[in-house]
Amino acid sequence: MEIFNTMMEGLGEFLTWPLPLWFALGMLNGMIFGLLPGLSGSVGIALMIPLTFGLSTAEAMTLFVGAFGGQTFSGSITAILLNTPGTAPNAASTLDGYPLARQGKGGFAIGISATASAMGAIIGLAVLVALLPFVRAIILSFSFPELTMLAVLGLAAIAAASSGSLAKGLISGGIGLILSFVGFSPVAGELRYVFGVPQLWEGIDLIAALIGLFAISEVIRLLVVRETVSAVPLDTGFSRKEVWEGVRFVFRHPWLLLRSALIGTGIGAVPGVGGTVASFLAYFQAVHTSKDPEKFGKGDPRGVLAPEAANDAKDSGSALPSLAFGLPGSSDWAIILGALVLHGVNPGPNLIREEPVVVWVAIWVLFFASFVDSLIGIYATPLLVKVTRVPPSVLAPIVGVLAVIGAYALQRQFVDVIFAVLFGILGYYMRRHHIPVVPLILGLLLGATVERSFFQSLEVFDAGIWVYFTRPISLVLVVLTVVIFVAPFVSTHRRQKALVETGVDG
C-alpha cells in the first residue's frame, strides 16, 4: 500500500505545473537529437545541464528523463527511411526497416516501430516496478565473467543471425574486434596499432563508424544506382491506413513483443552492456524463433518489431541500476546521475529511501514519454515518408552533409569525418559482396568490453579459465553461445534431410 501511495504521489507531482513544461522541453530535445545522426541523446542531455541549476530535483529529473525517453523512437525514423540510425541502438532497425521503405512500406514500418516502442517501454516499466525492491541481488550477481560471456553471446548471436553464411558473419565480427584494439589498451594502457598517428590514440569512434557504414554507404549507393529510396512512385498514394496496419501488426504478434521487451529490459539492466546489444539480441531471437528465418533482412516486419520493442524496454532496464544503486545503466543515465549530483542528490539506495517521489517521477516520465514520442511519430508519418521519394540528386547530398556534420559534431575532430568516409566506402563494398556490416559494428562496440572483462576475470578469480564454468550465470551464457554456433548447422542438416526425404517420397 505504501508503494502505491508513493506511486500516486509521484504521478501527482509529475502533473503539477511546471513539470509538464519541462517534460515537453525534454521530449523536444530528445526527439531532435535522436533524429540527427551522430548527435546522440547524450549530447542533448549534456547541453541542458546549465539550464537546470535553478530547478528543483523533480524538475531537473523530468527534463533529463524526458529527453532520454524522447530519443529512442525518433532515431528509428531515419533508420527506417534513410538507412541512417539516429542513435546506435537504432542500427538494428535498418536491417528490415529500410528494405520495407524501399518497397514503399515506410509508413507501415514506422507504425510498427512506434507501437513496438511504446509497448516495449510499458513492459519494461512493469518489470522495473516489479523488480525495484529486488534489484540489488540481480545486479550484484553479474561480475566480470558474466559481463565477458554476455558480450561474447552478443557477438555470436549477430554473426549467426546475419544474412549470408555464418563464416561471413564471423569474418565481419572479427574485423570489428581487430579495429576495437586500436588505441590504448583497456588493461595495460599501452598503445596498439596507431602507426604513429596521435588521432588513433583514443581508438575508432563508434558513432563515426556507424555514420559511415550506414549513412555514407547509402549516399554512395544512391549516387551509383540513381534511384529514390522507395521504388514505389509518390502518386501511388499514402494513407494513414498503412500506419495503422503497422500498429495492428504489433498486437498480432504479442509473444514476439513480450520476448523482445524482456530481452531489452534484461540487457539494459546490466551496466555497461548498452542498448545496441539489446536490440541485436532481440533481432536474433526473432530470426531463430520464426518458421521462415530466410525472410529476415529482406523487409520482414518482425525484424522491425523485435529491436524496437527491446530498444525502448532497455531504457526501463537501465533505470534499474541507475536509480537503485547509482550505477549508470547507460551513457545517458551517467549524464543524468552526474547532473543530479550537482543538485545535491546522492544517486543510489539513498535516493530511493530519502526521495522516493522523485524516483516515481522519473518512472512516470518514461511512461508518458514512450506514448508521446510514438504518437507524434505516427501522426507525422505522412510527411516523413515523402523523404523516400526525393530524387537521389537532392537526397544524397543532404544525407551526406548531415552525416559529415554528425561525425564531426560529437568530438569536433576532423579525423572522425575521415573515419566516417572510410567506413562508408568499406560498408558500400561489404554490401555489394553480401558481407554483413552489423557483426563488424558489434565487434567494434564490444571488443574493449570482452578484453577488459576477460583479464579482470583472470585477475580477480583464482580459477583461471574455469571460472566461466563454475559460476551459474556464466555457465548458462557459455551454453547459449555454443548453442548459437551449433544451431545453424543442425538446422541446415535437418533441411537437407527433409529435402532428401521429400525427393524420395516424391
N, C-alpha and C positions, 0 to 999 in steps of 0.2 A: 504493500500500500504506500509505503514511504517513497519507493521508486516512482510509482505512478504520480504521486503528488509533485515530486520534483520534475518529472517529465512535463506535466501540465504547466508548472511554474515556468519552465524553460520556454514552452510554447507561448505563454502569455508575454514573457519578456521579448521574445522574437517579434511578436505582433505589435509591440509598443513603439510608437514613434520616438526617435528617428531610425530605429533599427531597419525597418523596411527600406528606407532610403539608402542606407549603407549596403544592404543586401543587393539592391538594384545596381548600385555603382560597382560593387564587386563582381556581379554577374556580367555586366557590360565589359569590364576589364578582362575577365576570364575568356569571354567569347571572342573578343578582338585578338587577344594574344594566342588563343587556341587556334584561330583561323590562319594566322600568319605563320608560314613555315619558318622554323628556326627560332622565332621569338616565342619560346615556350611559356606556359603559365607561370613558371617560376620567376621569369623576368618580370612579368606583370605584377606579381605579388611583391617582389622586392622593390619595385618602383613606388608602391603605395605606402611603404613603411613611414616615410617622412610625414604623410598625411594623417597618421594615427596618433601622434604624440598628445593631442588634446582630447582624445576619445577615451571612453570608459573601456574596461576589459571586454565587456559584452559587445560593444560597438566595433571594437577592433577585430574581435573574433568573427563577427558577422561579415565584415568587409573582406577579410582574408579568406575565410572558408567559402564565401560566395564566389570569389574569384577562382578558388580551387575547384569548386563544383561546376563552374560555368565553362571551363576549358575543355572538358573531356569529350563531350559530343561534338563541339564545334570543330575540333581537329579532324573529325571523321568526314566532314563535309568536303574539304579539299582532297582528302584521301580517296574518297569515292569518285568525285567528279573530275579530278585532275591528276590522280595518282601521286599526290603530294601530301603526305601526312602532316597535319598541323603540329602534332606532338609525336614523340617516339612511339608510345603505345598504339597510336592510330595506324602504324605501318601495317599491322595485320589486316586491317580493313581494306587495304588496297588489293589483296590477293584475289578476292571475288567481287568486291565493291566496284572496282574500276572496270573489270570486264562487263559487269552489269550496265554501267554507264555507257560503255562502248556499244552495247546492244540497244541503247535508247531507253534503258530502265533505271536511269539515275534517280528519279522520283521514288520508285519502288524501293531502291536500295536505301535511300535516306529515310523513308518511312520505317523500314526495318531497323536501321541504326538508331533512330530517335526513340522508338518504342523499346528496343532491347536495352538501350542505355538507361531509360527511366526505370524499367522493371528490374534490371540488374542492380541498380542503386537501391531500390526498395528491398530486394532480397538481401543485399549486403548489409543494409542498415538493420534489418531484422536480426541478422546474425550478430551484428555489432552489439545491439541492445541485449541480446540473449547471453553473449559471452563476456560482456563487460565485467561482471563480478568474478569471472574465472580466467581472465586473460593472462594473468601473471604466470600461471602454471604452463599455459600453452606456449607463450613466447620464450620462457626460460628453458623449454625442452629443446630448443634449437641452438646448437653450438656450432663450432667450426666444421665438424664432419657433415652435419646436416646441411649447412649452407653450401659446402662443396658439392655434395651429391645433388642438391636441388638445382644448382647451376648446370651440372653435367646432364641432369634429366632434361632440362630445358633445351640444351644443345641437341641432345639425342632426339627429342620429340620433333623439333623443327626439321632436322635433317631427314628423319623418316617420313614426315608429312609433306615434304617438298614435292612439287611436281617434277616428274622425271625420275631418274633412278636414285636409289639410296646412295650410290657411290658419288654422284654429282653433288648431292646434298652434303655429304661428309667432306668432299673437297672444298666446297664453298665455305662450310663452317671452319675447316682447317685454315683457310686463308684468313678468315676473320680472327681466329685465335692468334695466328702469327702477327697480324697487324696490331693486335692488342698488346703485344710485348714491346712495341716501340716506346721509347722514353725511359723514365725512371722505373726501376723495378719496385713493385709494392712491398717486397720482402727485404731485399738487401740494400736497395736505394741506388744501385749502380746504373749508369746509362747503358742502354742497349739499342742497337740498330738505328742510331741517329746520324751516322756518317758525317759527323762534324757540323751538322745543321742545328743551330740553337733552337729553331722553331719546333723541332721534333722532341725537345726535352719533355714536354708535357704530354706527349703522345698524340694520337689522332683523335680529334674531337668527333664524338658520335653524331652530333647534330649535323656537322658538315658532311659526314659520310651519308647520313640519311637524306639530306637535301640533294646530294649528288646522285645517289643510287636511284632515287625515286623522281625528284623534280627535274633535274638537269638531263637525266637519261630520257625522260619523257619529252623534254624540249627537243632533244636530238631526234627522237623518233617522229615527232610531229613535223619537223622540218624535212625529214627524209621521205616520209610517206605522203606528206602534203594532204592530209585529210583531217576532218574535225574529230574530236574525241568520240562523239556519238556518230555512228553510221546511219542513224535514222534522221531524216530531214526534219526541220523545225515545223513544217506545215502539216506533219502528221498529227499535230495537236497534243497538248499535255493537259490532263485533267487531274484534279485533286483526288479523283478516284484511285489513281495509280498509287498515290501516297498511302491512302487508307488500306489498299491491298497489302502494302508492306506492314502496316500496323496489324492487320488481321493475321498475316503470316506468322508473326511472333507468337501470337496466342494459340496458333495451331500447332506449335512445337514447344509445349510447356516444359517437357523433360530436358530438352537441349538447353532451354533458357535457364532452368534451375541448375543443371550441372555446370554450365559455363559461369554463372554468377557465383556459385560456391567455390569454383576454382579461383576466380578472381579475388574473392574475399580471403581465401586461404593464403594465396601467394602474396597478396597485398599486406597481410598481417606480419609477414616475415621482413624485418628491417633490412634494407639494402638490396633486396632482390628486384623490386621495381615492377611497374605495370606492363612493361614490354614483354617480360617473361609470362605474366599472367595472360595477356591477350593471345600470345602464340601457343601457349599450352592449351587454352580453351579451343583455339582453332584446331590443334592437333587432335583433341578428343572428339571434336565434331567430325573430323575426317574418319577416324578409326572406329566410331560408333555408328556410322552410316552404312547402309547396304550398297551404296553406289559411290564409293570414295573417288572414283575416277572423274566425277563431275566437278569436284572442287578445283579451284584455280581457273575455272572457265566461266565463272559467273553463277555459282551456286549461292542462293540466298542464305543458306545455312552458314556459309563462310563469312557472312556479314553479321548475322545474329550472334554467333558464339563469341567472337572477340569483342564486340561492342558491349555485350552483357557483362563480360569479365572486366572490361575496361572501367566501367562505372562502379561495379561491385568492388574493385580493388581500392577505390577511394575510401569506401567504408572500412575495408580491411586494414588499410594503412592508418586509419584513425585509431585502431585498437592500441597498438604500442605507443602511438603519439600521445594520446590522451591518458592512457593508463600508466605509462612509465616515463614519459618524456623522451622516449626513443623514437626519433623521426622515422616513420614508415616509408617516406619518400623524400625527394629533394624539396618538394613543395611544403611538406609538413616541417622540414628542417627550417625553412624560412619563416613559417608561421610561428613555430615554437621560439625561434630566436627573437622574433618581433614581440612576442608576448613577454619574454624576459625583460625587454626594455620597458614594459608596462608594470614591472614588479611582480609578475606572475611566475610561480615555480611549477613548470610542467611536470606531470607525473602523478603519483598517488596523492600527493598533497592537493593537487588541483581538483581531483575528484572529491576529496574529503572536505576541502575548505570552500570551493566554489562549484558545487555540482550543477547549479543552474547554468553557468557558463558552458559547461560540458554539454548539457542538453541543448543549449542554444546552437552550438556547433552541429549537433546531430540533426536538429530541425532545419538548419540552413542547408545541409547536404541533401535532406529530403526534398525541400522545396526547389533547390537549385536543379535537381535532376528533372523535375517536371517542367519548370520554366524554360530551361535550355532546350528540351526536346520539343515543347510546344512551339517555341519560336522557330526552330528548325523545320518543323512540319509545315507551318503556315508560310514560311519564306521559300519553300521548295520550288514553287512555280517560277520564281525569279532565279533561283540558284541553278536550276537545270539548264537554263539558257546558255550557261557558260560552255556546256558540252557541244553546242552548235556553233560556237565562234570560230571563224576561219583560222587555220593554223598560222597564217602570216601575221595575225593580230594576237592570237592567244600565246604562241610560243615566246615572243619577246617579253610579254607581260609576266608570264610564269618565270622566265629566265631572270628577269630583273628582280622579282620578289625572292627568288631562290638565292641570288647573289647577295641581296640586302640581308636576308635571313642568316646566311652563312657568316657574314661579316659582323652583324649587329651584336651577336651574343657575347663575343670576347674582343671585338674590334681589332681583329688580327687578319691581315690580308692573306696570311698563309691558309686560313680556313677556307677562303674563296678558292684558292688553288686546289686544296684537298677536295672541295665540292666538285670542281670541274673534272678533276682526275677520276673521282669516283663516278661521276656522271658518264664519262667515256667507258669506264670499266663496266658499269651497270648496263649500258646500252649493248655492249658486245656480249655480256653474260646472257642477256635476254635473247639476243639473236641466236645464240648457240644453246638455248634452253637450259642454262645453268641457273638454279635458283639463287636469288640475292639475299633472301631472308636469313639462311644459315650464316652467311657472312656477317650480317648485322648482329645476330645473336652472339657469334664468336667474338666480335669486336666489343660487344657490350659486357659479356660475361667472362672474358679471358682473365682480367685482373682479379675478379671475384674468385674464380676457380683457383688461380695461382696462390693468392693470399690465404684463402681458407685452407687449401691443401697443406701448405707449410705450417700454418698455425695449428692444424690438427696434429701434425707430427711432433711439433714442439710442446704442445700443451699436454697431450696424452702419451703414455709410455707404450701403447700397444702397437705403435708403428702403423703399417698399412691395414692391420687387422682391426683398427678402431672403427672402420666403416662397416664391419660385420658384427661388431659386439654391441652396438647401440641400436635399439629397436627401430627408431625412425630412419636412421641412416641405412639400416639393412633393407627396410621396405623400399627406400629410394633406389638402392642398388638393384634390387629385384625388378623394379619397374623399368629401370634403364635397360637391363638385359632383355626384358620382355619387348621393349620398344624396338630393339635391334633385331630380335628374332621374329617378331610378328610379321613383317613384310615377307620374309622367306616362307613362313608357314602358310600365309595367305596365298602367295604365288603357287606353292606346291598344291594347295587344295584346288585352286582354279584350274591348274593344268590337269590334275587328276579328274576333276569334273568334266573337263572338255574331252579327255580320253574316253571316259565312261559314256558320255553323250554320243561320241563318234561311234563307239562300239555298239551302243544300243540302237543307233540310227541305222 
